[in-house]
Amino acid sequence: MFRLSAPRMTSSLLLSLFLLMGLAAACSQPAADPPAAAMNPPLEKPTESIPTLSPAPADAAIVRDLLTATISSADPLVVEITVTSTPALAALLPTPTPAGTALIVAEQASEDESAPSIKAAEATSATGVVNAALVNVRGGPGVNYAVLTTVTQGRRLALQGRTEDGRWLQFCCVAETDTPGWISAELLDGVDPAPLPPVEPPPAPTPLPTAEPGAAQVASSAGEQNAAALAAAPASGLPGAGGFGPAGGVNPLTGLPLPGGRSGQRPIIVCINNDFAARPQFGISQADVMYEYLMEGYGITRFSGVFYGDDVAQIGPVRSARLINYYMGSLYGAGLACSGASDRVRFMLKHEAPFPYLDVDLDDPSNTRYTVSIGSDYRTRLRTSIAGLRRWLADWGVEQPAAVRGFTFGDPPGGGSPASAVSIPYPGGTGSQVSYRYDGGSGRYLRFMGGAPHLDGNSGGQVGVENVIIQYAPHETTDIVEDSLGSLSIRLNLYGSGRAILLRDGMAYDGTWRSDSQGDLPRFYAADGAELSLKPGRTWISVVPLDYSIRWE
C-alpha cells in the first residue's frame, strides 16, 4: 500500500488513477454478450491478497493487474493505493506479488523507495510503447514467470530480444537489479519483432506441488457423478445415440493419422467471436472442422471450432454459446467451452445436454484454470487452449473416447462442376460475407472474409481448407430471448437432412446431407444418390438459410 499526501499528487497521477479506476469498472464485465450479461450471475471483486494459483500454460498471454484508490476518511488529503485483481482478470502468478512493492504509477516514485523502476529507453534503441493502463513485467516469456514490476500506458521500453515466435519481447531493464524484463508483444505499440534477435528464455519456474492423493480420490468420485449425470441427461429434442466405437488410429474428422493417445479423448468445441474487433481469430486454421452460422438478428456470424487432432496453444476470442451448440455438441460427442449463454440456452447446455459444457462465466470466472483474460474488451479478452480444456475434462472426470462415425474420405467423386471461386452472401454490413479461391498448388480453398484474406492470429497466415461445405438448414425463430433488445434465438438443427454443396479439389458437387443420430457426422450425397467423399484434411462448414443463393465459377 502507498500513502501519497496531497502536495505530492500531480495532475498526471490523478489522471492515471481515474483512468485505472475506469478500466477496473470496464473489466468487471462478463465475457458473454453485453445485452445478455444481466442474465448471468454477477462477478464479485475479491478484497483479499492475490492467492497462490496453479500456473497457466506458459504461452498464455499476460494479464493486467488493476489498481483501486480509496480516500482515507481520517485524512481526505491522503490517497491509499492498493494492488488488487478482479475475477475477470485474476493474476496468473506462481506466487503472490508482495504487497507494497513492484509498482510504478504514472512514472512517479512512491514513498516506498524499494519499488523497482525501469531504465529509460535511449533514442537509438528499438522501442515499443505500452498500450494498456497497467501491465505486468515478468521475469520470463510467460505468465508462469514471476512479476518483477509493472509499467503504465505510454511508457517507452528499450527492446533487446524476443521469443522465437515473437509473442513475448525482452527489454532492458529493471533498474535496481539490471534484470531484463519480459512483456507480451500484444501490449506494446510501434513494434516489429522480426529484426529483434531471438533470446534464450530463463529456466521456467518449478511447477507447484500436485494435489494430495485424497484429493484425487475425491475428484474421481466427483467425476463418476458427472459422467452418470451426463448419461442420464434428457437430451430433449435430440435423436438417440448412434453407439459408435472409438476412433482408432485415424482421425474421424480429418481422415489423417491420429496422434498417439488421442483415441482415448473426445473432441472439443470452442465458441469463437467474429466481430471486426475479434479478427484475426486464434486457432481457426488449426481446427479439424470449423462451423460458421448466423446469430439472432441475422446481421453477423459466429464460429464454433471442433478441435481434435492438434494441441492448439491459443484459441479465441471465446464468446457465448448459441442454440446450435446444443445440437453440435451432441453430434460430435464433444466437450463444449463457451463464455456464458442466455438463460434458456444455458439451462439446456447445463441440465439437458448429454455432453459436458464449460461455461467460463460460471466455471472459471477468474480465468486462471482453463482460460486466460487479456485486456478489458469483452469481445476479445478471453482465450483458451487445448491443454487448458483437457485439464477441465480431466478435473470433471468426463474425458472419454470419441464415439462418432467419422466423415467419409476418399478420392474425388465423379461429376461435379469446376469451382475455382465461390461466394457465400452472409451480411456485408459486419464484414461477414465470405468467399473462397481454390489454390491448385496447395490443393486447398483459401478463405476471404469482408473482401480481405481471413487470417489466423496464431500463424499470421491465410486460412485454407481442403473441404468447403455449404449446409442448408431451416432457421427457426424461437421464443428464447438472447439479449435485452428482445432478439430471439435461431434454432439450427444439425440433424435430419437437406441440401448441401461440397467443394474440393477445384470442383463443386451440389447434393444433400444427412445425419440420423448422435455421433453420426453428416454424410453427403450426389443427386443420383452416390455418396460424396471428402478430401483428407480440414473442413469449413457454413450453415446457411434455405433461401441463400450460392454462386461458384
N, C-alpha and C positions, 0 to 999 in steps of 0.2 A: 504494500500500500504506500502511496505517496501523498504527502500533505503539502500543498502549494498555497502560500499566502497570497492575498490579492495583489500586492505590489509586484509580484513576480509573474503574474498571469498576463502574458502579452495577448494581443488580439489574435495572433496566429494560433496560440494554444487554445483559446476559447473556441475559435472556429473549428479546430481539429476535434475538440470534444463534442461539439454539436454535430459534426459530420459523423463521428463514430457512433454517437447515440442514435442517429438516424439510420445508420447501417445496421445496428443491432435490432431495431424495430423491423427493418425490411427482411432481415434474415430469419425472423421468427415465423415466417410463412411456411406452411406445409408445402411439399413438392407437388401435390395434386393441383389440378386446375384451380385458379383462384375462385371462380364462382362456386365450385363445389366444396371449397375449403371450409365453409361454415358448417358443413355436414360432417366434418371429420373431427375427431377429438382434439382439443387444444393441446399444444405442447408447452410444458412448464419450463421455465428457466431455472436451472439449479443455482443455489447460492453458496453451496459448499465449494471447497477447493477441487481442482481437477483430479479425478481419480486415476489410479493406475489402470491402464487398459491394454488388452491384447493388441499387439501391433497389427496394423492393416497391411495388405500386400505392399511390398516395397515400391512398386511403380504407381501406386495410387497417388494422385496429385495432392499438393499441400492444402491444408485447411487454414482458415484465418481465425485467430482469436479476436474477441471483441473486448472493448473497454466499457465499463459503466462508470459514471461520475455521479456522486451524491454531494449535496450541500450539507455541511455539518450544522446541525441545529444549534449547537453551542456557539459556534462562530461562523456566521453566514459568509464571512470573507475567506473561508478556507474550503477548498475543494479536495475531496478524497477520491483518488483514482484507484480502482482495483481491477485486477485481471479476472475475467470470468469467461464463461462459454455458454452457448445455447445448445439444446439438443440437436438442432439442425446443423450446427457447426461445432460439435464437440471436438476437443483437441485429440488427435490421434498420436499420443506420446507414449514412449515406453516407460517413462516415469513422470511424475508431476513436475511442472515448472516451479522452482522455488518462488515463494511469494516475495514480492518487493524487489525482484531483480529482473534483468534481461528485458528492459523496456525502453523504447525511445518514443516520445510523444512530440510530434511537430518539430523534431530535431533539436529539442531543448533538453538540457540536462535536468534531471530531477534532483531532489535533495539526497537521494541515495546515490552516492558517488561511485558505488561499485557496479552500477548498471553498465554493461559493455556498450561501446559505441562503434560506429563504422567509419573506417578511413575514407576520406574524401576522394572522389574519383579525379584523376588527372585529366587534363584536356586532351592528351594524346591517347587515352585508354579507349578500348572498346567498351561501350557503356550501355546500360539499359535503365529505364525509368520505371519505378514501382507504380503499378496502375490500380492498386486497391488501397483501401483506407489503412489497414494494418496487416502486415504479412509476416509470417514466421520465417526466420533464418535458421536453417538446420545445419547439423554437423556433417551431413552427407546427403546424397541424392535420393530421398525418400522420406515418407512420414514415419518410418520406424526409427529414424535418427532423432537424437535429442534436439530441442530448440535451444539455440545459442543466444538469440536476441530477436527483436522484431524491428521492422522498418515501416515507415509510413509512406503514404501516397506522395508521389513527386520526387522521392529520393533517388538520386542517380548513383548507380553502383558501377564500379570498375570490374569488368568481366575478364576472366583469365582462362576459362575452360568450360567444358560441357561433358555430359554423358554421351555415349556412343549414339543414342537416338536423339539427342538434342533436347530432351524433355526437361532436364534439370541443368542449371548453369551454376558454375562456381565463380565467386568474386573475391576480391581482396579488399579488406579483411576486417575481422572483428578486432578493433584497435588494441585493446588491453593485452590480448594474448597473441596477436598477429596470426590468428587462425583463419584460414579461408572459410567462407560461408557458402551455403548452397541454397538456391531458391528455384521454385518451379518456373520454367520459361513462360508459362501462361500468364504469370503475374508481373511480367516486365514488358514494356513497350519499346519500340525502336530497336529491336534486336534481330539480327540474322545469325543464328547459332552456327551456321556452316563454317565460317572462317575460324571459329574458335577451335583450339586443339582439344581432342578427347583427353580426359583426365581420369586416371585410375581412382575410383572412389575409395574412401577409407573402409576398413572392415565393418561389416554390418553388426549392429548390436546383438548381444546374446538374447535369444528368444526368452520370453517369460516362462516360468515353470508351468508344466501341464497340470491339469486338474487331478485331484486325489482319486484313487480307484473307486471310492464310494460314490463320488460324483458321476463317474462313468456309468455305474450301475443305475443310478437314478435317471440319467439321460437315456439309458437303454430301456428302462421301464416306460418313460415318457414316450420314447419312440414307438414302442409296441402299442401304446394307447393311440398315438397319432395315426399309425398305419391302420389300426382297427377302425378308427373314426372315418378314414377315407374309404375303406372298404364298405362301410355302412352308409355312406353318403347317398342321399336320394337320387342324385343325378337327374333332376327334373328336366324334362324336355329333351333328354339325350337318348340315343339308341343304346342298346346293350353293348357290353364289352365283346370284342372280337375274339379274345382268347389266344392272341398270337404269342409266339415264343420270343426268347431273347434274340438279339441281333446277330450274334456270332462274330465272324471276322470281317464282315462287310458292313459299312455304314448304310443303314436303310434310307437315309436322307440324301446321300450323295452317290452311292454306288461305288465309293472308293474304299480302300482298306481302312479298317478302324484301328486306332491306336490301342495298344495293349491295356487291358483293364477297363476299357470304356464299355464293354458289353455288359458289365455289371451296374451300369449307371443309366439314368434316364435323361432324355433331352431337357433343355432349359429354355423357356421362352421369356424374353425381356421386352417390356413396353418401352418404345423409344419415340421421343418427340420429333416433329417435323416442322416446327415453326422456323421462320427465317433465322432467328437467333440461335437455333439449335444446330445449324449446319456449319461445318461438316460434322455429321454424327460420328461416333466412335464405335468401331467394330462391325459396321453394317456389311463390309465386304468379306468378313470372316464368318458370318452366319452360314449355316448349311442351307437354310431356307429363310427368306425374308418375305413377310406379308405387308401389304400396303392397303389401306382401306379408308373410306370416308368417315369423318366424325359427324356428330349431330350438327345440324345446320347446313351440311353439305358444302362447307366452304373451305375445308382443309383436310389433309390426310394425316394419318398416324401410322407408325410402323410397329410391327412385332417381329423380333428376330428369334428364330429357332436355332439354338446352338447345341451341337453335339460332338462333332469330330475334333474341334480345336479348343485349346485352352486360351481363351482370349483375355488379355490383360486389362482391357479397358472397354466398357460398353456404356453407351448413353448418348444423350442425356435420358435418364429414366423418367418416365411420366406415368400418369394414372391409367388404370385399366378401363376397358370398354366391354360391352356385352359380347362382342365377337370373341374375346379371350376365354369366355366360359366354354365355347364350342372348340376353340383352338387347343386349349389345354387338354381337354379330354381326347381330342383327335390324335394328339401326339403322345399322350400319357406322360406329359411333361410336368416339371415344376415351373410355376408361373411367378415372375417377380415384377411388380409394378409399384408405383408410389401412390397408393390411395385409389379411390373409386367413389362414385355416387353411392348413396346408402343401399339402394336395392341391388346394384351390381356387386357391391362389397359383400352383402349378405349371401348372395348366390355363390360367390367365389369362396367365402369362408365356411359356409354351412351346407351347401348343396353339391359343390363340385367334387368329383371323385379323384382329384389331384391336389397336391399341396400348393398353397398360394402364400407368397411372401408379400405382405402389404407393408412397404417400407415405413409408411407413416405410423403404423401400429407396432410393427415387429422389430424395427431398427431405427427408432426415432432420433437417436443421437448420431446415426450414420457412422458407427465405429466398428461394427462387426461384419456386416455383409455389404455395405455400401460406403461411399465417401461423398462428402459435400464440398464443393469447390465454388467459392464465391457466394453471392446473395441472390442471383437471378433465379426465380423459381422455375424458369423454362430450361435452364441449362445446368443447374448446380449439382444434380445427383448423377453419380456414375457407379458402376459396379464392375465385377469381373467374374469369370467362370470359377476361379479359385474361391472367391467370396461366396458365391452361390452354392458351390459344392459343400462348403462349410455349413451353410444353412441347412441343406438337405441332410447332412450328417448329424448336425445338432438336433434336428427334429426327428431323426430316425426314419426318414421317408425316402431315402435313396433306394432305388431298385432298378433292375434291368429294364430296358426299353421293350415294352410289349406292343410292338407295332408291326404291321405288314408294310414294308417299305414301298417306295415308288418303284415302278418298273423301268429298268435301264437297259439300253441296248443300242444297236446300230440305227442309223437314220431310217425312219419309215419311208415307204414308197408314197408317191403322190405329193401333195402339198404344192405350194406356190412360192416363188422367190420372195424373200423378205430381208432386204439389207437394212431397212429402216422401218420403224413402227412408232406411232404416236398414241398416247392414252390421254383423253381430254379431262383429266382431273382439273379442279378450279385453278384458273390462271391468276386470279387476284392475290392468292397467297403463294404464288410460285410453285404450286403443287403439280402443274402439268408435267407429263413425263414423256420422254422419247428414248429410243434405243437405236444404236447404229451397230451393224454387225462388223466385227473386225476379223477378217479372214486369217490374219497372221496368228492370232491367239485362239481363234475358234470361239470367241465369246461375244456377247452383246454388251457394248459399253453404254452406260446409263447417263442420261441427262435429265436435269430437273430445273424447271423455271428457265429453260433455254441455255443453261450452263452445265458443264460436266459435273456430275454428282460425285463428290469426293468423300473419302473416309478419313476422319481426323487422325486415326492411328498411323496410317501409312502415307497420307497425303496424296495417294493415287486415286484414279478414277475407278468407280465401282464397275466391275464387269462380271457377268454370269454366263454360265453355259446354257441355261434354260430360262426363258421368259414365258410365264403362263398368265393369261388374262382369264380370270374365272368369273363368270357371270353368276350373280346370286340375287334373289329378291332382297330389297332394302325395306324392311318393315318398320314403320314408325311405331314405337311403343308408348306406354304411359309412364315410363321411367324418366324422371326429371334429372338431367345431368348438371344443371347449374341454376343460379339464381335468376337468370333471364327466362327460365322456363323451357330451355331447349330440351327436346325429347330424344332419348337414346334410339339408335337404329339397331334392329336385330339382323345380324348377318349369320345365318345358319350355314355352317360349312358341311353339313350332312345332306344327303339326298343326291340330286343330280341337276345338271344344267349345261348351258353352252360353255365351251372353253376354246381358247386359241393357244396353241403351243408353238413357240418359236425356238428353233435350234438349228445350228449349222447353216444359217442363212436362209432357212425355209420356214414357212408358216403352215400350220395344219389346223384347219377350222373343224372342230368336232364337239365332243361333250366330255364332262367329268362326272364321276360317280364315287360316293363314299357311303358305306352302309352301316358301319359300326365303329365304336370307339377303337382307336388304333389302326383303322383301315384308311391309310393315306390314299388320297384320291387316285383313281385310275383315269386314264384319258383314252378316248376312242375316236376314230375317224368316222366319217359319215357312213361308211359301209360296215361299221361295227368292229373293224380291226383295231386292236389295242395299239396306242402310240407310245413308243418308248422314249424316255428322257435320256439325254446325254449325261454320262457320269460327270458330276461336278455340282456346282451351286445353282440354286434356283431362286428367282424372284417371282412372287405371285401377287398380282394386282387384282383385288376383288372389286368388281365394278357393277353398277346398276344395270338392269336388263335393257335399258334404252340407250346405253352407250354405243356410239359408232366408232369402231376401231379401224384405222387405216394403216396399211403397210404397203411397201413398194420394193 
